[in-house]
Amino acid sequence: MAHIHQTDIDQGAMTRDAYRVTLIGAALDGVLGMAKVVVGALVGSAALVADGVHSFSDLVTDAFVLAATHFGRQAPDTNHPYGHGRIETLATLWLGSILIFVAGGIAWASLTRLFTGILVPAPGLWAIGLAIVALFAKEWIFRYTMRVAKRIRSKLLEANAWHSRSDALSTIVVLIGLIGAQFGVGWLDAIAAAVVALMVGKIGASLLWESSQELVDTALPKDEQQRMRHVAEQVPDVHNVHDLRTRTVGGHVLLDLHIVVPPRVTVSEAHEIGNEVSRRLRDTFPNLTDVTFHVDPENDEGKIDPSLLPGMPLREDVEGKLDEIWSHLPAWQSRVALDLHYLGNQIDISVYVRELPEGQTLGEAAQALREYADSLPWVGRLRVWQGPGKA
C-alpha cells in the first residue's frame, strides 16, 4: 500500500501556489498589455505601445514559468538521471534572446520617430490614467509573487517577480513621457520609449548571462560554499572536508564533496557518517537536491588523485601473497578474519585468530608474521587479535 508523506503534500501545495500566482500574473499582463497597445495606438503614443509590448513580454515569461514548473519538476528518468531542470535553463535562454530582439525593435522605431520629427499628439487623460492603473497593478503583482516565491523558496518565481517590477519601472518612465506629451513636450514620448527598450534589453541580457552561467556549471558563491563546508565539518567524526564542488540545475543545487573520517571505522559506519552530512546539508540548504559524498580515510587534499597513480594489491592478491609466506605459521593457519586498511601508501593488516599455540603471546605471533613479511614493501602495521574479528 502506497503512503503519502507530508513532504509530498508540501511539494504539491508549493507547486499549486506557483501555478496560481503565475496564472494571476499572466491574466493581469494580458489585460494590461492589450489595453496599453490599443490605447497607445489610438492616441499615437509610441511609449505606451512599447510598454504594452513589455507587458506582453511578461506574459511570455509567465508561460515559460508555467512550462518550466511542470516539466522541470518531473522526476529523473533513464535519459535524464539528474532531472529535467535544464529545461528551465534553455527556456530562459530563449526568452532572453526574444527580449533583446524586441528591445532592438522598440528602440529603432522610437529613435526613428524622434529623428524624423513626427509630432506626438497629446495622449489625453485616459492614456495617463491607464498608465497609473498599470503602475499600481504591476507593483501589486510584484509584491504578491515575491511573497509566494519566498514562502516556497522558488528562485524561478523570484526572478519572475523582478520581471514584473521592471514592467512597473518602465511604466513610470512611460507616464513621464505621456505627461510631457500632454503639455506639448512630445519628444519625451520617444525618449521614454527608448528607455523602455533599454530596460527590456537589460532584462534579456541578464537572463542570457544567468542561464549561460548555469549551463557552464558555475559554482555557488564562495561564502555559500564555506557555509556548506562548515555544516559538514560539524558532524561528529568528520575530520576534514575538501574537494567541495557545486553547480546549479534549474534553480536546484548539486553538491559533491570529500569527507575524511577515522581511518579504521567500518564501511557501513563511514557511509552513515556521510549520510548524516547529507541530511544536515539538506536541512540547512533547502535548494540542495543532490549530494554525492566520497569517504576518505585520510586527508588527501591537494594531492594527485590516487586513481591516477599505480595502485596497491587488492584483497585477493594480498591474501595470495600472504599465504605464500605465512602458510606454515600457526597464527595464519588459525585465522578467522583478516582486516586490511589502506593508509599512507601501505596496507595495515590485522589478523584475527581462533587460538595460538600454548605459550605464544599475541605480540610474539605478530613478530613472527612481521619477520616473514619484510619482503613485501606494501605491508604497514601488523597486528594479531584473538577473537571472531569484524568480518
Phi, psi and omega per residue, in radians:
M1 nan 2.276 -3.106
A2 -1.312 2.542 3.133
H3 -2.037 2.368 3.086
I4 -1.680 2.040 -3.113
H5 -1.525 2.714 3.133
Q6 -1.030 -0.625 3.135
T7 -1.100 -0.629 3.102
D8 -1.153 -0.711 3.116
I9 -1.105 -0.800 3.141
D10 -1.063 -0.747 -3.137
Q11 -1.102 -0.725 3.112
G12 -1.127 -0.705 3.113
A13 -1.124 -0.713 3.117
M14 -1.096 -0.730 3.125
T15 -1.095 -0.745 3.115
R16 -1.120 -0.671 3.080
D17 -1.085 -0.716 3.123
A18 -1.121 -0.749 3.091
Y19 -1.058 -0.812 -3.037
R20 -1.078 -0.889 -3.080
V21 -1.174 -0.578 3.127
T22 -1.236 -0.694 3.115
L23 -1.161 -0.688 3.087
I24 -1.098 -0.765 3.104
G25 -1.104 -0.678 3.140
A26 -1.128 -0.735 3.122
A27 -1.092 -0.750 3.128
L28 -1.125 -0.749 3.128
D29 -1.097 -0.698 3.136
G30 -1.114 -0.803 -3.126
V31 -1.131 -0.825 -3.118
L32 -1.140 -0.737 -3.127
G33 -1.065 -0.819 3.133
M34 -1.094 -0.761 -3.124
A35 -1.108 -0.748 -3.135
K36 -1.117 -0.796 -3.110
V37 -1.120 -0.789 -3.120
V38 -1.128 -0.897 -3.131
V39 -1.130 -0.714 3.119
G40 -1.070 -0.700 3.112
A41 -1.182 -0.661 -3.113
L42 -1.189 -0.683 -3.089
V43 -1.654 -0.076 3.112
G44 1.365 0.531 -3.127
S45 -1.768 1.879 3.108
A46 -1.137 -0.598 -3.119
A47 -1.142 -0.716 -3.132
L48 -1.207 -0.659 3.061
V49 -1.094 -0.769 3.124
A50 -1.077 -0.693 3.127
D51 -1.176 -0.581 3.058
G52 -1.124 -0.697 3.067
V53 -1.093 -0.667 3.100
H54 -1.083 -0.697 3.097
S55 -1.122 -0.659 3.086
F56 -1.155 -0.554 3.088
S57 -1.135 -0.619 3.038
D58 -1.127 -0.625 3.098
L59 -1.102 -0.712 3.086
V60 -1.113 -0.726 3.109
T61 -1.060 -0.733 3.105
D62 -1.028 -0.721 3.126
A63 -1.103 -0.719 3.105
F64 -1.124 -0.680 3.125
V65 -1.098 -0.768 3.126
L66 -1.088 -0.786 -3.132
A67 -1.144 -0.761 -3.120
A68 -1.161 -0.636 3.104
T69 -1.113 -0.680 -3.119
H70 -1.282 -0.979 -3.040
F71 -1.394 -0.611 -3.082
G72 -1.217 -0.338 -3.130
R73 -1.735 0.155 3.065
Q74 -1.179 2.607 -3.095
A75 -1.169 2.665 3.065
P76 -1.006 2.598 3.079
D77 -2.335 -2.992 -3.067
T78 -1.058 -0.720 -3.106
N79 -1.478 -0.268 -3.123
H80 -2.327 1.246 -3.058
P81 -1.129 -0.363 3.117
Y82 -1.700 0.198 -3.135
G83 1.625 -2.978 -3.046
H84 -2.021 0.407 -3.084
G85 -1.084 -0.447 -3.133
R86 -1.177 -0.308 3.063
I87 -1.028 -0.770 3.104
E88 -1.083 -0.705 -3.127
T89 -1.119 -0.796 3.130
L90 -1.127 -0.685 3.105
A91 -1.101 -0.672 3.122
T92 -1.147 -0.694 3.077
L93 -1.042 -0.790 -3.132
W94 -1.115 -0.754 3.136
L95 -1.088 -0.763 3.131
G96 -1.046 -0.705 3.123
S97 -1.126 -0.733 3.135
I98 -1.100 -0.757 -3.113
L99 -1.112 -0.671 3.113
I100 -1.145 -0.703 3.105
F101 -1.100 -0.786 3.124
V102 -1.095 -0.724 3.140
A103 -1.063 -0.712 3.113
G104 -1.092 -0.718 3.127
G105 -1.137 -0.732 3.123
I106 -1.116 -0.787 -3.113
A107 -1.103 -0.749 -3.138
W108 -1.077 -0.828 -3.126
A109 -1.114 -0.706 -3.088
S110 -1.194 -0.792 -3.122
L111 -1.193 -0.642 3.086
T112 -1.061 -0.752 3.129
R113 -1.129 -0.638 -3.123
L114 -1.193 -0.790 -3.052
F115 -1.372 -0.398 3.090
T116 -1.445 -0.171 3.052
G117 1.305 0.425 3.105
I118 -1.143 2.263 -3.115
L119 -1.268 2.434 3.114
V120 -1.843 2.038 -3.131
P121 -1.226 2.814 3.082
A122 -1.100 2.203 -3.042
P123 -1.235 -0.459 -3.126
G124 1.599 2.891 -3.068
L125 -1.204 -0.481 3.136
W126 -1.089 -0.761 -3.139
A127 -1.159 -0.727 3.128
I128 -1.149 -0.730 3.118
G129 -1.092 -0.692 3.104
L130 -1.084 -0.706 3.127
A131 -1.105 -0.685 3.141
I132 -1.165 -0.765 3.112
V133 -1.067 -0.760 -3.139
A134 -1.088 -0.667 -3.138
L135 -1.064 -0.847 -3.126
F136 -1.196 -0.632 3.140
A137 -1.134 -0.766 -3.118
K138 -1.218 -0.591 3.087
E139 -1.178 -0.645 3.105
W140 -1.147 -0.790 -3.108
I141 -1.187 -0.529 3.060
F142 -1.085 -0.854 -3.096
R143 -1.170 -0.679 3.128
Y144 -1.136 -0.828 -3.136
T145 -1.121 -0.724 -3.132
M146 -1.134 -0.657 3.125
R147 -1.106 -0.765 3.109
V148 -1.170 -0.710 -3.129
A149 -1.062 -0.720 3.119
K150 -1.168 -0.679 -3.095
R151 -1.182 -0.721 -3.103
I152 -1.708 0.079 3.081
R153 0.972 0.950 -3.124
S154 -1.956 1.957 3.088
K155 -1.170 -0.595 3.141
L156 -1.110 -0.810 3.098
L157 -1.127 -0.649 3.128
E158 -1.092 -0.730 3.096
A159 -1.115 -0.685 3.118
N160 -1.155 -0.601 3.086
A161 -1.100 -0.773 3.125
W162 -1.148 -0.522 3.050
H163 -1.109 -0.698 3.079
S164 -1.129 -0.687 3.103
R165 -1.087 -0.642 3.116
S166 -1.112 -0.604 3.095
D167 -1.161 -0.658 3.094
A168 -1.128 -0.715 3.126
L169 -1.133 -0.724 3.137
S170 -1.142 -0.572 3.117
T171 -1.155 -0.590 3.056
I172 -1.064 -0.774 3.130
V173 -1.101 -0.768 3.122
V174 -1.073 -0.716 -3.140
L175 -1.044 -0.694 3.096
I176 -1.085 -0.759 3.126
G177 -1.111 -0.708 3.136
L178 -1.126 -0.750 3.131
I179 -1.124 -0.698 3.104
G180 -1.079 -0.764 3.126
A181 -1.137 -0.595 3.133
Q182 -1.081 -0.553 -3.118
F183 -1.795 0.326 3.008
G184 1.615 0.009 3.117
V185 -1.697 1.265 -2.988
G186 -1.155 -0.512 -3.094
W187 -1.134 -0.348 3.099
L188 -1.092 -0.513 -3.138
D189 -1.120 -0.803 3.139
A190 -1.162 -0.697 3.109
I191 -1.097 -0.744 3.135
A192 -1.080 -0.706 3.115
A193 -1.107 -0.694 3.117
A194 -1.131 -0.675 3.104
V195 -1.112 -0.722 3.087
V196 -1.043 -0.729 3.119
A197 -1.046 -0.715 3.101
L198 -1.096 -0.695 3.127
M199 -1.110 -0.786 3.131
V200 -1.094 -0.748 3.126
G201 -1.103 -0.670 3.131
K202 -1.122 -0.707 3.105
I203 -1.090 -0.782 3.126
G204 -1.057 -0.768 3.133
A205 -1.125 -0.676 3.118
S206 -1.125 -0.727 3.105
L207 -1.101 -0.741 3.108
L208 -1.079 -0.784 -3.095
W209 -1.136 -0.833 -3.093
E210 -1.127 -0.742 -3.127
S211 -1.227 -0.606 3.101
S212 -1.188 -0.602 3.071
Q213 -1.084 -0.655 3.108
E214 -1.214 -0.674 -3.113
L215 -1.141 -0.520 3.126
V216 -1.654 0.286 3.039
D217 1.007 0.849 3.066
T218 -1.183 2.392 -3.095
A219 -1.283 2.844 3.029
L220 -1.172 2.823 3.089
P221 -0.969 2.630 -3.047
K222 -1.055 -0.641 -3.119
D223 -1.152 -0.601 3.111
E224 -1.256 -0.664 3.069
Q225 -1.101 -0.655 3.122
Q226 -1.148 -0.649 3.078
R227 -1.111 -0.716 3.097
M228 -1.082 -0.765 3.128
R229 -1.069 -0.719 -3.129
H230 -1.128 -0.752 3.122
V231 -1.054 -0.776 -3.115
A232 -1.144 -0.661 -3.084
E233 -1.298 -0.211 3.096
Q234 -1.409 -0.193 3.136
V235 -1.271 2.294 3.128
P236 -0.952 2.437 3.109
D237 1.278 0.158 2.958
V238 -1.633 1.888 -3.051
H239 -1.483 -0.437 -3.085
N240 -2.859 2.631 3.032
V241 -2.225 2.248 3.120
H242 -2.585 3.092 -3.095
D243 0.851 0.773 3.117
L244 -1.442 2.149 -3.100
R245 -2.265 2.411 -3.127
T246 -2.271 2.731 2.997
R247 -2.768 2.892 -3.135
T248 -2.101 2.556 3.072
V249 -2.383 1.891 3.114
G250 1.014 0.672 3.137
G251 1.498 -0.128 3.092
H252 -1.744 2.610 -3.068
V253 -1.819 2.354 3.042
L254 -1.973 2.394 -3.033
L255 -2.303 2.336 2.967
D256 -2.102 2.436 3.100
L257 -2.732 2.720 3.046
H258 -1.849 2.343 3.078
I259 -2.111 2.376 3.121
V260 -1.706 2.162 -3.121
V261 -2.066 2.924 3.085
P262 -0.924 2.363 -2.945
P263 -1.188 -0.359 -3.018
R264 -1.947 0.262 3.061
V265 -1.311 2.818 3.132
T266 -1.256 2.835 3.120
V267 -1.035 -0.755 -3.099
S268 -1.153 -0.645 3.113
E269 -1.195 -0.754 3.114
A270 -1.066 -0.680 3.138
H271 -1.174 -0.655 3.124
E272 -1.213 -0.591 3.042
I273 -1.052 -0.763 3.097
G274 -1.107 -0.662 3.094
N275 -1.088 -0.681 3.125
E276 -1.171 -0.662 3.048
V277 -1.019 -0.797 -3.136
S278 -1.091 -0.744 -3.127
R279 -1.066 -0.823 -3.084
R280 -1.185 -0.624 3.109
L281 -1.158 -0.725 3.138
R282 -1.165 -0.634 3.118
D283 -1.169 -0.637 -3.084
T284 -1.421 -0.587 -3.095
F285 -2.107 1.623 -3.048
P286 -1.038 -0.491 -3.120
N287 -1.415 -0.045 3.140
L288 -1.402 1.959 -3.044
T289 -1.929 -0.249 -3.105
D290 -2.517 2.137 3.123
V291 -2.177 2.159 3.068
T292 -2.059 2.046 -3.125
F293 -1.986 2.524 3.089
H294 -2.009 2.178 -3.094
V295 -1.558 2.190 3.094
D296 -1.982 2.384 3.073
P297 -1.442 -0.214 3.096
E298 -2.669 2.788 -3.045
N299 -1.364 1.968 3.096
D300 -1.973 0.438 -3.131
E301 -1.039 2.318 3.106
G302 1.392 -0.050 3.139
K303 -1.648 2.907 3.110
I304 -1.143 2.475 3.088
D305 -0.952 2.083 -3.101
P306 -0.988 -0.478 -3.132
S307 -1.220 -0.221 3.098
L308 -1.589 -0.114 -3.117
L309 -1.808 2.817 3.063
P310 -1.006 2.349 -3.074
G311 -1.569 2.886 3.057
M312 -1.605 2.830 -3.107
P313 -1.107 2.504 3.083
L314 -1.535 3.097 -2.956
R315 -0.922 -0.783 -3.088
E316 -1.044 -0.769 3.122
D317 -1.233 -0.662 3.141
V318 -1.075 -0.866 -3.132
E319 -1.086 -0.629 3.105
G320 -1.120 -0.787 3.135
K321 -1.142 -0.761 -3.125
L322 -1.153 -0.628 3.131
D323 -1.138 -0.548 3.126
E324 -1.148 -0.659 -3.032
I325 -1.752 -0.312 -3.068
W326 -1.996 0.067 -3.006
S327 -1.012 -0.457 -3.088
H328 -1.617 -0.067 -3.059
L329 -1.557 2.358 -3.094
P330 -0.993 -0.678 -3.110
A331 -1.095 -0.670 3.132
W332 -1.277 -0.661 -3.122
Q333 -1.161 -0.548 -3.096
S334 -1.756 0.270 -3.091
R335 -1.173 2.568 3.069
V336 -2.079 -0.273 3.120
A337 -2.791 2.750 -3.131
L338 -2.448 2.109 3.092
D339 -1.850 2.370 3.104
L340 -2.107 2.270 3.089
H341 -2.149 2.015 -3.118
Y342 -1.539 1.755 -3.061
L343 -2.404 2.355 3.038
G344 0.996 0.735 3.131
N345 1.074 0.366 3.040
Q346 -2.399 2.977 3.131
I347 -2.040 1.989 3.035
D348 -1.409 2.321 -3.004
I349 -2.066 2.262 3.024
S350 -2.094 2.109 3.134
V351 -1.842 2.170 3.109
Y352 -1.786 2.193 -3.067
V353 -2.034 2.684 3.085
R354 -1.322 -0.810 3.132
E355 -2.776 2.865 3.109
L356 -2.119 2.787 3.064
P357 -0.985 2.561 -3.132
E358 -0.960 2.255 3.104
G359 1.642 -0.256 -3.137
Q360 -1.593 2.240 3.112
T361 -1.539 2.919 3.094
L362 -1.083 -0.685 3.121
G363 -1.120 -0.702 3.116
E364 -1.167 -0.673 3.105
A365 -1.118 -0.717 3.116
A366 -1.138 -0.675 3.135
Q367 -1.130 -0.660 3.121
A368 -1.144 -0.726 3.105
L369 -1.131 -0.688 -3.099
R370 -1.139 -0.672 -3.121
E371 -1.075 -0.644 -3.121
Y372 -1.477 -0.174 -3.118
A373 -1.728 0.088 -3.115
D374 -1.060 -0.422 -3.106
S375 -1.405 -0.102 -3.126
L376 -1.838 1.809 -3.022
P377 -1.156 -0.320 -3.068
W378 -1.557 -0.024 3.117
V379 -1.375 2.170 3.115
G380 -1.753 -2.205 3.112
R381 -1.164 2.484 -3.119
L382 -2.308 2.155 -3.115
R383 -2.369 2.647 3.105
V384 -2.063 2.304 -3.137
W385 -2.176 2.559 3.082
Q386 -1.828 2.155 -3.102
G387 2.572 -3.078 -3.063
P388 -1.307 -0.237 -3.129
G389 1.354 -2.984 -3.056
K390 -1.746 -0.055 -3.048
A391 -1.269 nan nan
